[in-house]
Amino acid sequence: FFFAPHHPHACPRIINTHTPTYTNMRIPAPSSPPPLSPYGTFTGSLFQYSSSPSLIAFESKPPAFTTTQTKNKCILLGGLSDGPIPTPYTKQLEHICHSHNWSLVQPVLSSSYLGFGHGSLDRDTNEICKLMNYILCHSCGGGEEEDGVEPTFALVGHSTGCQNSVHFVKYGQEDLVKRTKVIALQAPVSDREGPSQEPQYNSNIEHARKLKKEGNENEMMPRSAFWAPITASRFLSLQDVGGDDDFFSSDLNREEMEDKLGHIGKVGEEYGLNVLVAYSGDDEYVPEFVDKEQLVDKMCFAMNSQCSSSSVKVARPFMIPTGNHNLSKGEGDAERFVEAVGEMLSNLPKQSLPAEQ
């Protein structure tokens, strides 16, 4: 199966809302050819991992494993409005996975594209667990150990995909969490702090709170409140102080952040999980008043706060000084991040190449 994406928008948190309207008119031919798939093309297997709701995922295996199954799977989770191929470094991530005999898996969740507006982290975690269970049963030898290698997962979260990764560790199916040995958070950015600087922020929050208080949290917010259709419930989750998605805001105090993130260290130490927290020095979605290096250190401190001793470090910071939100601009930024992920994968047991047919 050959997979080539449509052109994703340059940044996952902004959508072009100016769409031409054609009423009873033939669609005109484009004035120029569409660009070649800008984030790469991918060859692999497309499969349905859930029938209710119907959800699919795309797996690209290392070339040597075309006719056999890989034990190790890296799952890439994009941000708001993303689907498969969410970042410009997706092809590089595939390459580094393949070099360590890992597959790259790119799922469509109910929250992909514009589905996030009526979703929740709970729903996402449930669907990530469905994906992993499907993979264990059908895509890595029934979940059994082979040659000292048992099926293992890695999660790479981009943007709001970082919330998914953190939430999964706390609320995901325990045996699946145990199998997750690597998590890389790329751009774990607050969805609240940027919008909180906008003039309509307080009135939007009050409107959403009013809807929730009246039992109408699943009603939609006004068009002016957000760039995509969104319920009051998800709006509050993303943008209210202490919302379900509010993991990474710089104004959270030490206790609040440890309450949000402290489980990472406890679970990581118990199950052998390692976490990379990659933060960009030039992330356009982080307000200028935020000290980014101080914030990433604060997040890692919170994640490690429930480890058995201060010498145990499950989470480590990884600053990318010239990086923007999706690592599309700074020279070598994407490569640095992907290489750091590869280093984490290299510390895990490597599946042997299959015997030649």
C-alpha angles and dihedrals in degrees: 000000000000118000127193121170130225114245107287117215113267095249123027096222097057127065126192102242094185103096120166113243118222113190114188090334132124111251108252122234115259116265091229136017116273113257119261109266097292098205094045138263124271135208121203145083129322114204140172111238097176131032097188101069097013106240131168138195135193122225124194112192129200109271092248090059098054093120099030137051129263120224096208124066129186112202117204115208118192132202136255112329093005128129130171115340092027099166139041090241095058093104091048090050090051090052094050091047091052092049088061094042094255126136122227115227122195114189134196108222126190084255094056119115106356096340092096089078092075097029141085141210088254091059092046093051091049090053094045087055090050089053094050093047090051091050092049092051101040112015110042109039100282094300095290126141116251128186090349093307119111123190108282135183135211125191123208110190122192119197109318086008084076089065088051091053095048092045092049092056091056102037107019125111104288099230089051092049088052090056092051107095103162132042122176117190111199114188100356091186130167114255088202109050098063096048091043088072092060119101095237095048098102095045091048092051092048091050092051092047090051092053091049093048089053091052092254099112091132093059117106125259120237116277090247093059099067141009093243136036106281138168122234089247096056091040090058091044091056103034111023122093107265093010119159090261095044098108104123109040115134093222094062107111122232095267093046093050093046089052089053099041109016094097090069093072095042094050093038094054092047097047103028098254120160123198131201117199107200115189127181120227092211100040106155093209095060115087115244093242091065116100097220099193091048090048096051090049089049091051093049091047089053092048092051095043095098096048115118093250140007090252092065112089115183093163125045131185123242114189119197101194098194096034124122124204099286098022093247100129117039114081110251095001096117091045092052092052095046092048089053089053089049091052090056092049091049090062091063127080109280121225114237119245113261118258113266112264 
